[in-house]
Amino acid sequence: MKTIRVRAEYKAFQEKLDYFIQNFETEGTPFGNQKRNALRLFKLNDFEVNIKSFKIPNLVNQIAYNFFRKSKAQRSYEYGLELKKRGIGTPEPIAFYEFKTLLLFKKSYYLSEQVDCDLTYRELTHDFNYPDYDTILRAFTRFTYQLHEKGIKFLDHSPGNTLIKKVDDGYQFFLVDLNRMEFKHMSFEDRIKNFDRLTIHKSMVEVMSDEYAKVSGEDYNKIVTLMWDATEAFQAKHHRKQRIKKRLRFWRR
């Protein structure tokens, strides 16, 4: 069994999209990090289609996605449309495909237009001499503030998930990896905690806190304290998880 939803604007290309999915493993150009999910690019007329193939979930989630929960591909597609509706940058959603048996959920794919960016937020965490560094970091902070103002809580707001493109009047930002998102009013504390995954560098936290204070009208000292506390708490939790994984790998040998 399969479920296919293609956005109306791309219906004319459905036969070609079907072909891409059918031949995903053997055609297309591998793109980006392939560790968790496979990404490939396919040429379609004058643009490229970015296809994300989600790995088959564990048995519990195969049942959950088949009967109770929306798949990652469906959520990515629907959240992408919602972001566009709210005026937030993300690669143009095209379609999603799902494949199931009678009882179990199997493969799924999310298709979007490829965005050629100049950098991601990740580069800012490694190269403090990147051209226009302070301007980009502050523009990114204003972009995050706009997310919050529009009731968007991006749960995977991490270094690799915002594409940055230089344009004539500044920078454009595009969210990717969209399957974990909430649309709701965010408290001040929730907003500041939403920065916790972005960096380990206090200097970046200070700049983002300064810019967030300017656009929100909130107190800088309050923001920087909350943001740095949230950052340290996330890092401590992350390192705890890594230590546990390391021990488990050791005992499995």
C-alpha positions as CSV (number, residue, x, y, z in Angstrom):
1,M,0.0,0.0,0.0
2,K,1.2,3.5,-0.6
3,T,0.1,7.1,0.1
4,I,1.2,9.9,-2.3
5,R,0.4,13.6,-1.8
6,V,1.7,15.9,-4.5
7,R,1.3,19.7,-4.1
8,A,-1.1,21.1,-6.8
9,E,1.7,23.3,-8.3
10,Y,3.8,20.2,-9.0
11,K,1.1,17.8,-10.2
12,A,2.3,18.1,-13.8
13,F,5.6,16.5,-12.7
14,Q,4.1,13.5,-10.8
15,E,5.1,10.9,-13.4
16,K,8.7,12.0,-13.1
17,L,8.5,12.2,-9.3
18,D,7.2,8.7,-9.2
19,Y,10.2,7.6,-11.3
20,F,12.6,9.3,-8.8
21,I,11.0,7.4,-5.9
22,Q,11.1,4.1,-7.7
23,N,14.7,4.6,-8.6
24,F,15.9,6.4,-5.5
25,E,18.5,3.8,-4.6
26,T,20.2,3.8,-8.0
27,E,19.9,7.3,-9.4
28,G,20.2,10.8,-8.2
29,T,23.2,12.5,-6.5
30,P,23.8,11.7,-2.8
31,F,23.7,14.9,-0.8
32,G,24.7,15.9,2.8
33,N,24.9,13.7,5.8
34,Q,23.7,10.1,5.1
35,K,24.1,8.7,8.6
36,R,20.5,8.8,9.8
37,N,18.5,9.2,6.6
38,A,19.4,9.2,2.9
39,L,19.3,12.4,0.8
40,R,19.5,12.6,-2.9
41,L,19.2,15.3,-5.6
42,F,17.3,14.8,-8.8
43,K,17.2,17.2,-11.8
44,L,13.7,18.3,-12.9
45,N,13.4,20.9,-15.6
46,D,15.2,24.0,-14.4
47,F,15.4,23.1,-10.7
48,E,16.6,20.2,-8.5
49,V,14.4,18.1,-6.3
50,N,15.8,17.2,-2.8
51,I,14.4,13.8,-1.7
52,K,14.8,12.7,1.9
53,S,14.4,9.0,2.5
54,F,13.5,8.2,6.1
55,K,14.8,4.9,7.4
56,I,12.3,2.2,8.3
57,P,11.3,2.8,11.9
58,N,11.6,0.3,14.7
59,L,8.7,-2.1,15.2
60,V,6.8,0.0,17.7
61,N,6.9,3.0,15.5
62,Q,6.0,1.0,12.4
63,I,2.7,0.2,14.2
64,A,2.3,3.8,15.5
65,Y,3.0,5.4,12.2
66,N,0.6,3.0,10.5
67,F,-2.4,3.6,12.8
68,F,-1.9,6.5,15.2
69,R,0.8,9.1,14.2
70,K,1.7,11.0,11.1
71,S,4.9,9.9,9.5
72,K,8.0,12.1,9.5
73,A,7.5,12.6,5.8
74,Q,3.9,13.8,6.1
75,R,4.8,16.1,9.0
76,S,7.7,17.6,7.1
77,Y,5.4,18.3,4.1
78,E,2.6,19.8,6.2
79,Y,4.9,21.8,8.4
80,G,6.7,23.1,5.3
81,L,3.4,24.3,3.9
82,E,2.5,25.9,7.3
83,L,5.8,27.7,7.4
84,K,5.3,29.1,3.9
85,K,1.8,30.2,5.0
86,R,3.3,32.1,8.0
87,G,5.9,33.8,5.8
88,I,8.9,31.8,7.1
89,G,11.6,30.5,4.7
90,T,11.9,26.8,3.9
91,P,12.6,25.0,0.7
92,E,9.4,24.7,-1.4
93,P,7.5,21.6,-0.3
94,I,6.6,19.3,-3.3
95,A,5.3,16.0,-2.1
96,F,5.5,13.1,0.3
97,Y,5.3,9.3,-0.4
98,E,4.6,6.5,2.1
99,F,4.8,2.8,1.8
100,K,3.1,0.4,4.2
101,T,1.9,-3.2,4.6
102,L,-1.5,-4.0,6.1
103,L,-0.1,-3.7,9.7
104,L,3.3,-2.0,9.5
105,F,4.6,1.3,8.2
106,K,7.8,1.0,6.1
107,K,9.5,3.6,3.9
108,S,8.6,7.3,3.5
109,Y,10.1,10.2,1.5
110,Y,9.8,14.0,1.6
111,L,10.4,16.0,-1.6
112,S,11.2,19.7,-1.7
113,E,13.0,22.1,-4.0
114,Q,16.7,22.3,-3.4
115,V,17.9,25.6,-2.1
116,D,21.5,26.6,-2.9
117,C,22.7,28.3,0.2
118,D,26.0,30.1,1.1
119,L,26.3,28.6,4.6
120,T,24.4,27.1,7.5
121,Y,24.4,28.4,11.1
122,R,27.0,25.6,11.8
123,E,29.8,27.6,10.0
124,L,29.3,30.4,12.4
125,T,30.1,28.1,15.3
126,H,33.4,27.1,13.8
127,D,34.7,30.2,11.9
128,F,34.5,33.4,13.9
129,N,36.3,35.2,11.0
130,Y,33.5,34.4,8.5
131,P,32.8,37.5,6.4
132,D,30.0,39.7,7.9
133,Y,29.9,37.4,10.9
134,D,28.3,39.7,13.4
135,T,25.7,40.9,10.9
136,I,24.7,37.3,10.0
137,L,24.5,36.2,13.6
138,R,22.3,39.1,14.5
139,A,20.1,38.6,11.4
140,F,19.7,34.9,12.4
141,T,18.6,36.1,15.9
142,R,16.0,38.3,14.4
143,F,14.8,35.4,12.2
144,T,14.4,33.3,15.3
145,Y,12.5,36.1,17.0
146,Q,10.1,36.1,14.0
147,L,9.6,32.4,14.4
148,H,8.6,33.0,18.0
149,E,6.3,35.9,17.2
150,K,4.5,33.8,14.6
151,G,3.9,31.0,17.1
152,I,6.5,28.5,15.7
153,K,8.5,26.4,18.0
154,F,11.2,24.6,16.0
155,L,12.2,21.7,18.2
156,D,15.2,20.9,16.0
157,H,16.6,24.4,16.1
158,S,20.2,23.2,15.8
159,P,23.3,24.3,13.9
160,G,22.7,22.4,10.7
161,N,19.0,23.0,10.3
162,T,19.0,26.7,9.1
163,L,20.3,27.4,5.6
164,I,21.6,31.0,5.0
165,K,21.7,32.7,1.7
166,K,23.2,36.1,0.9
167,V,20.8,38.4,-1.1
168,D,21.1,42.0,-2.2
169,D,19.5,43.5,0.9
170,G,21.0,41.1,3.5
171,Y,20.4,37.4,4.3
172,Q,17.6,34.9,3.9
173,F,17.0,32.0,6.2
174,F,15.5,28.6,5.4
175,L,14.5,25.9,7.9
176,V,15.1,22.3,7.0
177,D,14.6,19.0,8.8
178,L,11.1,20.0,9.6
179,N,9.4,16.9,11.2
180,R,9.6,18.2,14.8
181,M,7.7,21.4,15.2
182,E,4.9,22.9,17.3
183,F,2.7,25.8,16.4
184,K,1.6,27.6,19.6
185,H,2.1,30.7,21.8
186,M,5.6,30.6,23.4
187,S,6.3,32.0,26.9
188,F,9.4,34.2,27.3
189,E,11.3,31.3,28.9
190,D,10.3,28.9,26.1
191,R,11.6,31.4,23.5
192,I,15.0,31.7,25.2
193,K,15.3,28.0,25.8
194,N,14.8,27.5,22.0
195,F,18.4,28.7,21.6
196,D,19.9,26.0,23.8
197,R,21.1,23.7,21.0
198,L,22.8,26.3,18.8
199,T,26.3,26.8,20.2
200,I,28.7,26.0,23.0
201,H,30.3,29.5,22.8
202,K,29.4,32.1,25.3
203,S,30.4,34.9,23.0
204,M,27.7,33.8,20.5
205,V,25.2,33.6,23.3
206,E,26.0,37.1,24.3
207,V,25.6,38.5,20.8
208,M,22.3,36.6,20.3
209,S,21.1,37.8,23.7
210,D,21.9,41.4,22.9
211,E,20.0,41.3,19.5
212,Y,17.1,39.4,21.0
213,A,16.9,42.1,23.8
214,K,16.8,44.8,21.1
215,V,14.0,43.3,19.1
216,S,11.9,42.0,22.0
217,G,12.3,44.9,24.5
218,E,13.3,42.4,27.2
219,D,16.2,42.9,29.6
220,Y,19.6,41.8,28.2
221,N,20.9,40.5,31.5
222,K,17.8,38.4,32.0
223,I,18.1,37.0,28.5
224,V,21.8,36.2,28.6
225,T,21.5,34.4,32.0
226,L,18.6,32.3,30.8
227,M,20.2,31.5,27.4
228,W,23.5,30.5,28.8
229,D,21.9,28.4,31.6
230,A,19.8,26.6,29.0
231,T,22.9,26.1,26.8
232,E,24.9,24.6,29.6
233,A,22.0,22.4,30.7
234,F,21.6,21.0,27.2
235,Q,25.3,20.3,26.8
236,A,25.4,18.5,30.1
237,K,22.4,16.3,29.1
238,H,24.0,15.7,25.7
239,H,27.3,14.6,27.2
240,R,25.5,12.3,29.7
241,K,23.7,10.6,26.8
242,Q,27.0,10.2,24.9
243,R,28.7,8.6,28.0
244,I,25.7,6.1,28.3
245,K,25.9,5.2,24.6
246,K,29.7,4.6,24.9
247,R,29.2,2.3,27.9
248,L,26.4,0.4,26.0
249,R,28.7,0.0,23.0
250,F,31.5,-1.3,25.2
251,W,29.3,-4.0,26.9
252,R,28.0,-5.1,23.5
253,R,31.4,-6.0,22.3
